[in-house]
Amino acid sequence: MTTRWKPHVTVAAVIEREGRFLLVEEHTSDGLRLNNPAGHLDCGETPAQGCSRETLEETAHAFEPTALVGIYLSRQRKSDGSDITYMRFAFCGELGAQVPGRTLDHGIVRTLWMTADEVRASVARHRSPMVLRCIEDYLAGQRHALDLVISDASVCEPDSRG
């Protein structure tokens, strides 16, 4: 029997303020890694909604996507035999205020602001090659309208199967 290939869909925020990018430092199976605020798309949300949610969970800041930076595929093959392909929707947008009393998601150690050069110098600590690639594309001016990603209304409808 052939197994159907299904990429893991993730969302990520590219957040720049005064020449610095907001990253998270998180515990992974490979140790502490740096990542854009990012995570898996949940059932019942559009990619832009998922990006807002993940940014809030990982940084304790509201985030409003204003443009799609790009859609990326990457593959991770690990020594434990796992072989996972990720499809990442990366958005840029407006970072809102920090939500008082909100804690960071499980596994997130801290948030930090880094210059593009600092991000480039820390590649060995990145969770994936997409961390830097998304930032480089953002710096190159890559922006697409949010309506490039179309989510049918059925995506956000409650499950009626009971």
PyMOL commands that set and color helices and strands:
alter all, ss='L'
color gray80, all
select helices_A, chain A and resi 47-59+116-121+123-125+130-139+146-148+153-156
alter helices_A, ss='H'
color red, helices_A
select strands_A, chain A and resi 8-14+16-17+20-28+31-35+38-40+61-77+83-98+108-115
alter strands_A, ss='S'
color yellow, strands_A
deselect
rebuild
show_as cartoon
